[in-house]
Structure formats: structure tokens, C-alpha cells
Amino acid sequence: MGKADFDFANEVALVTGVAGGLGSAVARELAAAGARVHGVDRVEPEGFDGTFHTVDLRESAEVEALISTILEREGRIDHLVHAAGVTRDRMFWNLSDEDWESVIDVNLNAAHRLLRALAPSWRKAGAGNAVLLTSINGMRAKAGVSNYAASKAGLIALGRTAARELGPRGIRVNLVAPGMIAAGMGRQLPEEVLSRAVDETALGRLGQAEDISSGVLFLLSDAAAHITAAVLPIDGGQLA
């Protein structure tokens, strides 16, 4: 079975959450396809193939400084992948304000800060491309994840609205909705939770980080030139 051969030579990509399983896989594949990758996280991962930035995505000033720094150095930012995310799982009546607000701030508000900071240069250039990592839990009800689900559902609304508002300038915004993935946050879950997720799938297995990164690179590529405001579930059929 063939594998897509993407070419991002001489293009600049900004990827958040590169210390996590999904963000690191996206950054790695973009670099392998020739992109100059700028990665963001709280701690630099080992072996990162690109330029790393320690940035608190909860702070607008830090996000704006990040975008300015990359634009000054590179002259452009072609692609944004927002893969940073956190969880604070509890039944909603047990969530503190901090539990709620911290998840919304990193998963959703940070995406708005990034898109807002990028919009002027993208609108001026008449080009730009974003993929936001949402979740199938932003598309369904699941007990114990109300803050996470709300952040990911909000991300879908933000991404699709941004696609509508930026589309006339040739800028695309899409979303990838992973199911349960055997990487990052998925590795920290109890075995019984992972087993139930496998039972939900049509393919009978959990996804791998590379399943997600391949979908992200497709949406960033010219092969998806007429796709925007789309939500692509990569879940092995969990939502089927």
C-alpha cells in the first residue's frame, strides 16, 4: 500500500505541543518533508528537529512575541498546527474554576491567540494554512470530560468560523478530530479505558500518532487545496 509523499520544502511551519505525542509526530513529519519547523511547548523535547520556543500560550503577549520573532527570522509562516492540549477530567460538578479555565485556556483560547496574531501577515500575503487538533469528544457526549469536550467543541466552532472569515483571502483552516490514540495522553489512561475505546472502533485497534500526523499533513498540503472548514475524524470508526 502506497504512502503519500508530501513536499513542504522552503515552507515554514509553527507547531504547538511538540513535547506531546501528536505534536511531536506532526513536527517530525513536517521536517522530514522539508519544512522549517518552529515548535512550541513548555519543555523542549529531546531530538527536536527544528527551532524550539518556550512560550506560555495562555499569555497573549508571549504569543504575539512568538509570531513576531518567527516572522522577523523567516519572513513568513505558511502553516500553523495547534496540537497543544491539557486535560483535567472529573464529573462536571467536581470541577473547580481552575480545572475548567485551564483546559479552556490552553485548548481553545490559545488557538484564538495564535490565529489572531497570524491573521495580519496571512491576510496581507493572501495565503496561510491552519490545522487545529480537536477531538471526537468535542463531537459527542462522554462523562467526565465536560471541560475538555467544551474546549474541543469550541475549537471546531472557532476553526470553522475562522475559515469562513479568512477564506476570501485564500487562507484555509481545518480541523482533525482524533479518537483514542496510543500516544501522549492516551498512554496515561487505565487499561480498562483503553480497552473500551478499542471496542468502540470499527477497525479494532487504537490509532497511532502517525495516523494523526498523516491526516494533518494532507490538510496542509496542496492535495487539500479546496478543503477548508472541514473536521476530519481520525478515530478508527469510534463515531461510526
N, C-alpha and C positions, 0 to 999 in steps of 0.2 A: 504494500500500500504506500502510495507516494506521500511525501511531506511537503508542505508549502515552503517555498524558498523566498523569503521576504528580503527586500533591499532597502535599507534606510541609510545608505552611505551619505555622508555630509549633512545629515539631519540631526537636529538637537532635540533630545527628549528629557523631560523632567518627570521623575517617578518618585512618589512619596511612599513611605512604608517599606523601604528597601531592606530593612533588617528582618522583615517578616517573610514568611514562605512565599506568598503570592507576589509581593513587591520585588523580592529578590529574583524570582523567576522571570518576571517581566523585564527587569533591568538587564539581566544576563542575556536574554534572547535579543533584546534591542541592541545591546553592544555587539553580540555575535553577528547581527545583521548590518553592522556598520555605523550605527548611531553613536553620537557623542552623548553619553548619558550623564545627567546630573541627578544624584539621588539624595533623598531627604529622610532622616529618621532622628531619633534621639541619641542613638549609639551607632557608630559606623560598624557595619558587618565586616567580617574577615573576607579578604579576597574580592572586595567590591571593585568591579571593572568600570571605573568612571570617576567623576568628581563628586565628592561627598560633601553635604552641607548639614550641619546640626542646626535644626530650626524647630521652634515650638509653633506648630501650626495653629495653636489656639490664639496666637498673638498676631494681629493684623500688621503691625509694624514690621515684625520679623518676616512675614510672608511677602510684603511689599519690597523689603530689602533684598530678599532672595531673588525675586523676579528681576529687580534692577541689576543685581550683581551678574546674573547669568546673561541678561541682555547686553550688558556692557562688555562682557567677556566674549560672547559668541555672536552677538549681533542679531540673534533670533532665538525663538523657542518654537519649534514646529509642533511638538506633541506634549501633552500632559496626561499622565496616568495617576489617578488618585487611588492608591491602594492602602493608605494608612487607615487603620481602624482599631477600635478598642471595644471591649465588652464589659459589662457589669451585670451579669444575669441573676435576676431574682424575680419573684412574683411582683406585680406592679405595686401592690400595697406595702411591700417591704423595701421599695426603692427610696433612698434618700434623695434630696435635691442634688447632691453631688454625684450620686450614681446616674441620675438622669442627665444632668447638664454636661458631665464629662464625656459621655458617649455621643450626645448630640453635637458637642463642640468639635470633637475630632473627626467624627464620621461625616457630618453634614456641614456644619458651619465652616470648617476648613476648606471644603470644596468650593464654597461660595467665595471665600477669601482668595483662593487661588485663581478661580475663573475671573473674578473682578480685577485682580492685579494683572492678569494676562490680556484681558479684553482690549485695552487701548492699543497695544502693539499688534495684536491679531487683527483688529478692525482696520488699522492703518495698512497692514500688509495684505489684507484681503485673503488671509489663509490662517489656518490653525486647526488643531485636532485634539479632542479630549476624549478619554475613556475613563469613566468613573466606575469603581467597583462597588456595586450594590450587593444584594443578596436575595436568594429566593425567600428569605424570611421577611423581606420588605414587600413581598407579593402574596403572603399568606399569613394566617394566624397561627402562632405557636406559643404555648405557655412558657412564661419565664423570661421572655426576651423583648418585652414591650419597648424598652428604651432603644435597644438595638434595631428592632423592627421599624420603629418610628423614624430612626435616623436613616435607615436604608430606603424606606418608602419616600421620605422627604428628598433623598438623593435622586430618586427616579423623577420626582416632580421638578426638582431643580435642573437636572440634566436635560430633560425634555423641553423645559421652558427656555433654557439657555440655547438649545439647538434651534428653537423657533426664532429667538431674538437675534442670534448670531448668523443664522443660515444665509440671510441676504448678502452677507459679506464673504461667503464662501467658507465659513467655519463650521466644522462638524463636531457634534457632541453625542456620544453614545454611551451605553452602559452595559456592563457584563454582570450577570447575577449568578455567582457560584452557588452550588449546593454544598453538601458536606465534602470537604477536601481533606485528604490525608497529609496536611501540611499546616504550618503556622498554628492558628487557634485550634484547628481540628485535632492536632496531636495532644492537646491538653485535656481533652474530654474523656469521661469514663468510657470504658469498653462497651457498656450496655447502650450508651447513647450512640456510639459509632455503629453498633450492630443494628439498631433501629433505623438509622439512616441508610444503611446498605439495603435493608428490607424495603425501604421506600423506593429505591431506584428501580428502573426498568432494566438496567444493564448489569445489576448485581455486584457492583463494586463502587468504592469511593473514588472521587476524582483525584487527580494528581495536580500539583502546581503547574506543570507543563500544559495540562488541559486548559487551564485558565489563560496562561500567558499566550498560547497559540491563538485563542479567540481574541485577546486584546490586540495582538499584532495584526491580525486580519482586519479588525475595525480601524486600526491606524493606517493601514496600507491603502494604496491606490485601488486595490481589488474591491474596497468598500466605498469607493468614491461617491456613490449615490445613496449611501446609507447614513442617516442621521436621526436622532431622537429614538433610536432603537434600544430595546432592552433584550439582550441575548442571554437566556438562561443556559448555563453550562453545569448541569446537575445530574447527568446520567438518567434523567427521567423522573426525578423526585416529584416534580409538579405534574406529571402525566396523570 
